[in-house]
Amino acid sequence: MTDAPLSAAPLVSPDAETSTAGPRPRTLPAPRRRGPSPRYLRMVQDESVRRDLRTLALFVRIYCDGNHRDRERAKH
């Protein structure tokens, strides 16, 4: 045994010498679902929520038309 301080010990897992698996492969994230979420679909069934969304959309349109009228629009 050496007289080296504990902080000098290498950071290796206890089973590193016996493991032959190598590094774990990276997994890709799950693809994102397109379209409205189930929560949104539940919420818009309420007429008051739909009315509030229409009001909000009107305010967003007024704001954007007033501040970004000269911008080019992207084709959807």
DRENVEX-569243 format. One record per residue: x, y, z of N, C-alpha, C, O, CB in turn; residue number from 1. Coordinates in steps of 0.001 Angstrom, whole numbers, always signed. Atoms other than C-alpha are relative to their C-alpha. Glycine has a CB too. Example, Ala and Ser with C-alpha at 12.3 -4.5 7.8 and 13.67 -1.06 7.14 Angstrom:
<pts>
+890;-1190;+0;+12300;-4500;+7800;+900;+1200;+0;+1936;+1181;+665;-992;+27;+1246;1 $
-820;-1190;-60;+13670;-1060;+7140;-770;+1090;+730;-261;+2198;+899;+414;+462;-1415;2 $
</pts>
This chain:
<pts>
+834;-1180;+0;+0;+0;+0;+879;+1244;+0;+1937;+1263;+628;-949;-2;+1209;1 $
-797;-1225;+92;+1235;+3507;-798;-476;+990;+1049;-1551;+840;+1630;-92;+622;-1420;2 $
+342;-1045;-959;+1230;+6541;+1436;-668;+1189;-686;-648;+2294;-144;+1249;+460;+747;3 $
+641;-1093;+737;-661;+8625;-1151;-1283;+414;+711;-1971;-427;+1289;-302;-421;-1466;4 $
+1240;-439;-636;-3511;+10775;+158;-1220;-582;-731;-1127;-949;-1902;-74;+1545;+24;5 $
+1204;+574;+580;-7063;+9537;-463;-476;+766;-1229;-1031;+168;-2150;-1097;-39;+1031;6 $
+471;-797;+1133;-7803;+12403;-2852;+748;-336;-1290;+284;+9;-2377;+149;+1484;+309;7 $
-767;+350;+1184;-5149;+11056;-5222;-448;-1327;-609;+65;-1729;-1653;+1470;-61;+341;8 $
+465;+1283;+520;-7014;+7760;-5711;-767;+214;-1299;-1544;+1163;-1407;-886;-725;+1038;9 $
+703;-174;+1275;-8276;+7278;-9270;-1499;-239;+177;-1918;-1067;+986;+570;-958;-1070;10 $
+1447;+131;-57;-12008;+7638;-9795;-440;-1049;-1013;-712;-742;-2174;-697;+1361;-270;11 $
+356;+1124;+855;-12867;+4224;-11200;-1049;-817;+739;-963;-1001;+1953;+1256;-873;-366;12 $
+1010;+820;-654;-15909;+2102;-10539;+621;-1309;+451;+1589;-1763;-159;-1192;-260;-939;13 $
-598;+1224;-535;-15217;-1054;-8499;+19;-1146;-1010;+925;-1978;-966;-748;-434;+1236;14 $
+34;+1111;+947;-16199;-3374;-11356;+576;+371;-1363;+338;-332;-2345;-1417;-487;-166;15 $
-541;-459;+1278;-14338;-1464;-14067;+976;-1004;-593;+1045;-1138;-1815;+686;+1343;+172;16 $
-995;+940;+510;-11605;-4122;-14332;-657;-1244;-591;-84;-1877;-1478;+967;-399;+1111;17 $
+653;+1217;+471;-14100;-6941;-14920;-1021;+261;-1095;-1457;-677;-1762;-667;-696;+1148;18 $
+1026;-327;+988;-16536;-5108;-17204;+595;+1;-1398;+1657;+580;-1626;-638;+1363;+309;19 $
-453;+9;+1392;-16182;-5773;-20944;-1001;+688;-918;-838;+695;-2138;+234;-1430;-471;20 $
+1066;-602;+804;-19267;-3915;-22078;+450;+1267;-708;-94;+1595;-1762;-1194;+308;+870;21 $
-442;-1243;+603;-17425;-698;-22861;-969;+1125;+329;-1862;+959;+1160;+140;-157;-1511;22 $
+883;-1128;-297;-19101;+2694;-22882;-1423;-282;-483;-1630;-985;-1472;+537;+1287;-652;23 $
+1395;+194;+374;-22886;+2775;-23026;-299;+800;-1264;+108;+1957;-1372;-949;+419;+1156;24 $
+326;-746;+1224;-24211;+3724;-26461;-1002;+1105;+297;-1874;+959;+1153;-562;-945;-1081;25 $
+935;-1106;-164;-26009;+7039;-26717;-1302;-354;-689;-1304;-908;-1789;+583;+1320;-566;26 $
+1300;+247;+615;-29703;+6755;-27379;-555;+1313;-508;-330;+2368;+86;-983;-665;+1000;27 $
+614;-1192;+570;-31583;+9189;-29536;-1276;+316;+758;-1956;-594;+1232;-291;-188;-1507;28 $
+1248;-338;-673;-34443;+11133;-27982;-1193;-462;-827;-1108;-595;-2048;-82;+1512;+257;29 $
+1217;+423;+694;-37952;+10008;-28823;-459;+1125;-925;-336;+2298;-574;-1125;-379;+1017;30 $
+462;-1058;+909;-39395;+11852;-31819;-1157;+766;+620;-2002;+188;+1305;-425;-593;-1360;31 $
+1058;-838;-547;-41643;+14751;-30895;-1284;-231;-762;-1289;-347;-1988;+392;+1480;-47;32 $
+1307;+170;+606;-45318;+14285;-31520;-438;+1297;-650;-256;+2364;-62;-1028;-457;+1038;33 $
+467;-1197;+674;-46784;+16723;-34015;-1479;+152;+273;-2196;-834;+443;+285;-57;-1519;34 $
+1408;-262;-217;-50123;+18378;-33485;-285;+409;+1425;+621;+462;+2256;-811;-1206;-356;35 $
+356;-468;-1336;-52028;+19548;-30435;+148;-1097;+1056;-39;-2283;+783;-1425;+525;+1;36 $
-158;+943;-1104;-51387;+17938;-27084;-1366;-452;+502;-2368;+226;+273;+815;+633;+1149;37 $
+1277;+451;-569;-54076;+15897;-25330;-584;+1006;+998;-1801;+1167;+1086;+186;-1348;+686;38 $
+491;-1009;-953;-54281;+18579;-22639;-688;+1135;-735;-1764;+1573;-329;+1156;+552;+859;39 $
+610;-1075;+788;-54972;+21271;-25239;-1352;-448;-558;-2324;+306;-506;+940;+429;-1153;40 $
+1253;+496;+571;-57642;+19128;-26889;-1105;-83;+1053;-2272;+177;+760;+217;-1374;-635;41 $
+992;+16;-1084;-59362;+18665;-23522;-476;+1403;+336;-1669;+1638;+526;+583;-662;+1251;42 $
+339;-1358;-424;-59229;+22360;-22689;-875;+728;-1012;-1767;+1478;-616;+1262;+795;+240;43 $
+769;-746;+1001;-60644;+23634;-25999;-1411;-536;-177;-2178;+7;-972;+716;-31;-1327;44 $
+1388;+450;+37;-63793;+21620;-25506;-898;+973;+753;-2108;+993;+529;-126;-1411;+595;45 $
+749;-987;-767;-64868;+24384;-23099;-190;+1263;-854;+783;+1823;-1359;+731;+335;+1339;46 $
+306;-1168;+847;-66609;+27258;-24956;+677;+1264;+522;+1118;+2093;-273;-1519;+222;-77;47 $
-632;-1215;-528;-65207;+29900;-22587;+1499;+26;-330;+2063;+1096;-558;-209;+94;+1530;48 $
-1417;+64;+367;-61655;+28705;-23309;+165;+365;-1470;+1083;+1106;-1818;+582;-1413;+280;49 $
-82;-344;+1428;-62283;+28905;-27079;-206;+1496;-211;+478;+2101;-1037;-1045;-795;-810;50 $
+252;-1440;+121;-63673;+32444;-26679;+1231;+783;+452;+1614;+1762;-188;-1243;+414;+836;51 $
-1210;-672;-476;-60607;+33467;-24641;+1149;-142;-999;+1923;+796;-1189;+417;-564;+1360;52 $
-1063;+186;+1002;-58282;+31980;-27277;-217;+903;-1212;+742;+1456;-1751;+60;-1472;-450;53 $
+276;-915;+1121;-60021;+33951;-30040;+351;+1437;+372;+908;+2173;-443;-1483;-88;-420;54 $
-332;-1354;-452;-59667;+37146;-27974;+1515;+189;+48;+2034;+1215;-393;-618;+277;+1390;55 $
-1461;-74;-59;-55993;+36424;-27334;+597;+78;-1401;+1522;+855;-1640;+571;-1214;+750;56 $
-503;-17;+1376;-55416;+35720;-31037;-203;+1372;-633;+655;+1840;-1381;-700;-1080;-845;57 $
+253;-1339;+526;-56998;+39081;-31902;+1033;+989;+520;+1566;+1788;-250;-1411;+466;+372;58 $
-994;-902;-560;-54679;+40927;-29513;+1390;-277;-572;+2140;+664;-832;+23;-123;+1518;59 $
-1302;+339;+591;-51631;+39060;-30874;+83;+544;-1421;+1109;+1095;-1819;+227;-1537;+4;60 $
+8;-515;+1379;-52627;+39967;-34433;+145;+1514;-21;+908;+2051;-825;-1292;-408;-721;61 $
-108;-1467;-58;-53097;+43643;-33522;+1420;+412;+369;+1988;+1309;-255;-1008;+585;+1020;62 $
-1357;-323;-431;-49746;+43732;-31716;+1005;-250;-1122;+1835;+610;-1419;+376;-822;+1240;63 $
-976;+354;+1037;-47840;+41955;-34496;-150;+879;-1228;+846;+1284;-1828;-149;-1466;-394;64 $
+189;-891;+1152;-49423;+44027;-37259;+568;+1385;+285;+1095;+2032;-621;-1493;+107;-361;65 $
-516;-1316;-347;-48437;+47189;-35397;+1511;+39;+126;+2115;+1087;-102;-611;+458;+1276;66 $
-1445;+0;-245;-44855;+46119;-34672;+832;-700;-1066;+2040;-477;-1150;+272;-639;+1305;67 $
-773;+798;+963;-43867;+43793;-37503;-622;+33;-1395;-431;-903;-2171;+110;-1448;+481;68 $
+702;-64;+1275;-45916;+44928;-40498;+955;-92;-1196;+602;-668;-2225;-802;+1284;-80;69 $
-925;-45;+1134;-42839;+45441;-42699;+836;-1276;-142;+1656;-1349;-1057;+921;+1191;+143;70 $
-771;+1242;+70;-41397;+41945;-42075;-552;-915;-1102;-1748;-923;-1394;-24;-728;+1366;71 $
+435;+990;+980;-41471;+39278;-44752;-598;-1176;+742;-112;-1559;+1806;+1177;-457;-911;72 $
+652;+1142;-616;-43769;+36390;-43950;+503;-1290;-623;+698;-1385;-1835;-1520;+105;-138;73 $
-447;+1305;+483;-42617;+32823;-44214;-1209;-785;-511;-2298;-710;+58;+740;-792;+1126;74 $
+1059;+854;+522;-44678;+30438;-46318;-163;-1193;+915;+827;-1774;+1359;+305;-456;-1447;75 $
+265;+1170;-845;-46329;+27704;-44272;-434;-1148;-838;-705;-2228;-313;-1053;+299;+1051;76 $
</pts>
